[in-house]
Amino acid sequence: LLWTGQYEFQVRARERFKVLIPLVFFIIFMLLYLTFHSASEAAIVMLSVVYAMTGGVILQWILGYNFSVAVWVGYIALYGVAVQTGVVMVIYLEEAVERKRQELGGAFDVRALRDAVMDGALLRLRPKVMTVSTVVAGLLPIMWSDRVGAEVMKPIATPVLGGMVSSLIHVLIVTPVIFFWIKQRQFHLADDVS
């Protein structure tokens, strides 16, 4: 006896995803490494993806959706948005630190690094909040819908919706802190930040 139909397609898709998702993660990490020329900065961006996916899993669990092809499509969309926002945040932080280093020259210390990181993060506050607001505003009608096709669209929208909210917290709070720690070690700055 063999199961066929939707179950067979789901098993086949699951087997493909077991290979494709780690491969995609590795390729994206390598592209980030080539972009930043730093494994630590590429890891910061990849960490924002993991944090975004956590929000997607939590909302998926709350709403009671099982993992399916539609849900995985939502995670792939979330992955793209999370990588983009993580990359932009790291670029803004890099530029703010470099500006502060050129401005202060040899007087660059841990306090100046902290100020530069805060300035870079604050520059990204409004765009990130606007991005999340736009995505949430676009997906909420799908989540409330009960029309034809809603049973397919809701599982796709769920990971993106949950992930964007958790991504907001991570990119605006956690990413600058991790970036600060990495740059502090890179520049060999003392821990005195009072």
Backbone torsions as a table, in degrees:
resi	resn	phi	psi	omega
1	LEU	NA	137.4	177.8
2	LEU	-129.1	139.3	172.8
3	TRP	-81.4	140.6	179.9
4	THR	-137.3	-176.1	-180.0
5	GLY	82.2	-142.0	-176.2
6	GLN	-61.3	-37.3	-179.2
7	TYR	-63.0	-43.3	179.1
8	GLU	-61.5	-42.5	178.9
9	PHE	-65.5	-38.1	179.8
10	GLN	-66.9	-41.7	178.2
11	VAL	-62.8	-43.1	179.3
12	ARG	-63.5	-43.4	179.2
13	ALA	-65.0	-40.5	179.1
14	ARG	-61.0	-41.5	178.9
15	GLU	-64.6	-39.0	177.1
16	ARG	-65.5	-43.2	-178.6
17	PHE	-64.6	-30.5	178.2
18	LYS	-62.1	-28.3	178.1
19	VAL	-92.8	-44.5	-172.3
20	LEU	-70.1	-41.4	-174.3
21	ILE	-65.9	-48.3	175.0
22	PRO	-61.5	-35.2	178.4
23	LEU	-65.1	-43.5	178.5
24	VAL	-64.2	-42.6	177.3
25	PHE	-58.1	-44.3	-179.4
26	PHE	-65.4	-44.1	-179.4
27	ILE	-63.3	-44.3	179.3
28	ILE	-63.8	-40.6	177.9
29	PHE	-60.8	-43.4	179.8
30	MET	-64.7	-39.7	177.1
31	LEU	-64.6	-39.9	176.7
32	LEU	-65.1	-39.8	178.4
33	TYR	-63.0	-42.0	178.2
34	LEU	-67.5	-29.9	178.7
35	THR	-72.7	-49.1	-173.9
36	PHE	-92.5	-16.1	-174.8
37	HIS	57.0	33.4	-178.4
38	SER	-153.4	123.0	177.7
39	ALA	-68.5	-33.2	-178.2
40	SER	-68.1	-40.2	178.9
41	GLU	-71.4	-35.3	174.3
42	ALA	-64.4	-37.5	178.3
43	ALA	-67.0	-35.2	176.9
44	ILE	-60.1	-44.7	179.9
45	VAL	-66.0	-43.1	179.2
46	MET	-64.0	-33.5	177.7
47	LEU	-65.9	-35.0	177.2
48	SER	-65.1	-30.6	177.3
49	VAL	-67.8	-44.5	179.4
50	VAL	-61.3	-42.7	179.9
51	TYR	-65.5	-39.6	177.6
52	ALA	-63.9	-41.3	179.7
53	MET	-65.6	-29.9	176.7
54	THR	-60.9	-44.8	177.0
55	GLY	-62.0	-37.9	177.1
56	GLY	-64.0	-42.1	179.4
57	VAL	-65.3	-40.6	-179.4
58	ILE	-63.1	-47.4	179.7
59	LEU	-66.4	-37.1	177.6
60	GLN	-61.7	-42.1	179.2
61	TRP	-66.7	-42.7	179.5
62	ILE	-60.7	-42.5	-178.0
63	LEU	-83.2	-8.6	174.8
64	GLY	78.3	26.7	177.4
65	TYR	-87.7	136.2	174.0
66	ASN	-83.1	163.4	175.3
67	PHE	-70.0	127.6	178.8
68	SER	-143.7	178.1	178.7
69	VAL	-61.9	-40.0	179.8
70	ALA	-62.9	-41.9	178.9
71	VAL	-64.7	-40.3	179.5
72	TRP	-66.3	-33.8	175.2
73	VAL	-62.2	-40.5	175.4
74	GLY	-61.0	-41.4	178.6
75	TYR	-66.7	-35.7	177.8
76	ILE	-65.1	-42.0	177.1
77	ALA	-63.4	-43.0	178.2
78	LEU	-61.9	-40.0	179.8
79	TYR	-58.2	-44.9	179.7
80	GLY	-62.9	-44.4	-179.8
81	VAL	-67.9	-40.7	-179.0
82	ALA	-65.6	-40.3	177.1
83	VAL	-63.0	-44.8	-178.7
84	GLN	-60.3	-48.6	-178.4
85	THR	-67.8	-34.8	176.5
86	GLY	-65.8	-42.1	178.6
87	VAL	-62.3	-46.2	-178.6
88	VAL	-63.2	-40.5	178.8
89	MET	-62.9	-45.4	-179.7
90	VAL	-63.5	-38.7	178.2
91	ILE	-63.9	-44.8	178.4
92	TYR	-61.8	-41.8	179.1
93	LEU	-65.3	-43.1	178.0
94	GLU	-59.0	-46.2	-178.8
95	GLU	-64.9	-39.6	179.8
96	ALA	-65.5	-41.6	178.9
97	VAL	-66.3	-43.3	-179.5
98	GLU	-64.7	-40.4	176.6
99	ARG	-60.3	-44.7	-179.1
100	LYS	-66.9	-38.2	178.8
101	ARG	-64.6	-41.6	178.7
102	GLN	-68.9	-35.2	-179.4
103	GLU	-67.6	-41.6	-175.1
104	LEU	-95.8	-21.3	-179.7
105	GLY	65.1	-123.6	-177.3
106	GLY	-75.0	-12.5	-178.5
107	ALA	-86.6	13.2	-179.4
108	PHE	-71.5	117.6	179.9
109	ASP	-128.3	-172.9	-175.4
110	VAL	-65.7	-33.2	177.4
111	ARG	-66.7	-41.8	177.7
112	ALA	-64.7	-38.1	177.1
113	LEU	-63.0	-45.4	178.9
114	ARG	-60.2	-45.1	179.5
115	ASP	-62.4	-41.0	180.0
116	ALA	-65.0	-42.7	179.5
117	VAL	-64.5	-41.5	178.2
118	MET	-64.6	-40.7	178.0
119	ASP	-62.2	-44.4	179.4
120	GLY	-64.1	-40.4	179.4
121	ALA	-67.9	-38.2	179.4
122	LEU	-66.8	-32.6	176.6
123	LEU	-63.7	-28.4	-178.8
124	ARG	-91.5	-5.9	-175.3
125	LEU	-60.0	-57.5	-176.8
126	ARG	-62.9	-48.0	179.1
127	PRO	-60.0	-38.4	-179.5
128	LYS	-68.3	-43.5	178.7
129	VAL	-63.1	-39.0	178.8
130	MET	-66.6	-40.0	178.6
131	THR	-61.9	-48.9	-179.5
132	VAL	-63.4	-42.7	179.7
133	SER	-61.1	-41.3	179.9
134	THR	-65.2	-45.0	179.7
135	VAL	-63.8	-45.6	-180.0
136	VAL	-62.7	-44.7	179.4
137	ALA	-62.9	-33.3	178.9
138	GLY	-76.2	-30.0	-175.5
139	LEU	-95.0	-23.3	-179.1
140	LEU	-59.2	-42.0	176.7
141	PRO	-59.5	-33.1	177.0
142	ILE	-66.2	-41.0	-178.3
143	MET	-67.6	-28.9	179.7
144	TRP	-88.2	-12.5	-173.2
145	SER	-71.5	148.6	171.8
146	ASP	-131.3	20.5	-179.2
147	ARG	-81.7	-178.7	179.7
148	VAL	-61.7	131.2	180.0
149	GLY	92.7	-9.2	-178.8
150	ALA	-65.0	-32.5	-179.0
151	GLU	-66.2	-20.6	176.3
152	VAL	-92.6	-39.8	-175.4
153	MET	-73.8	-35.2	-178.8
154	LYS	-60.2	-46.8	177.6
155	PRO	-64.1	-27.2	177.0
156	ILE	-74.0	-41.6	-175.9
157	ALA	-74.6	-27.9	-174.3
158	THR	-58.7	-52.9	180.0
159	PRO	-62.2	-36.5	-179.1
160	VAL	-66.4	-44.0	-178.8
161	LEU	-63.4	-51.3	179.3
162	GLY	-65.2	-39.1	-178.2
163	GLY	-69.5	-33.7	179.5
164	MET	-66.5	-36.6	179.7
165	VAL	-68.1	-46.6	179.1
166	SER	-69.7	-30.9	176.8
167	SER	-64.1	-36.5	177.8
168	LEU	-57.9	-46.9	179.9
169	ILE	-63.9	-45.8	-175.9
170	HIS	-65.9	-49.8	-174.0
171	VAL	-67.1	-33.6	-177.7
172	LEU	-86.9	-23.3	-176.0
173	ILE	-116.3	-54.9	-172.5
174	VAL	-74.3	-44.7	-178.4
175	THR	-57.7	-46.9	177.6
176	PRO	-62.0	-35.2	179.0
177	VAL	-66.1	-46.7	178.6
178	ILE	-63.9	-41.9	177.4
179	PHE	-59.4	-43.8	178.3
180	PHE	-58.6	-47.5	180.0
181	TRP	-60.7	-42.4	-178.9
182	ILE	-66.2	-45.5	179.9
183	LYS	-67.0	-34.7	177.7
184	GLN	-61.6	-42.8	177.1
185	ARG	-69.5	-39.7	-178.2
186	GLN	-63.4	-40.4	-179.1
187	PHE	-89.9	0.8	-179.9
188	HIS	54.5	51.5	-179.5
189	LEU	-97.4	145.7	-179.1
190	ALA	-70.1	160.7	-176.3
191	ASP	-82.4	7.3	-174.6
192	ASP	-78.9	93.3	178.4
193	VAL	-123.3	75.0	-178.3
194	SER	-94.8	NA	NA
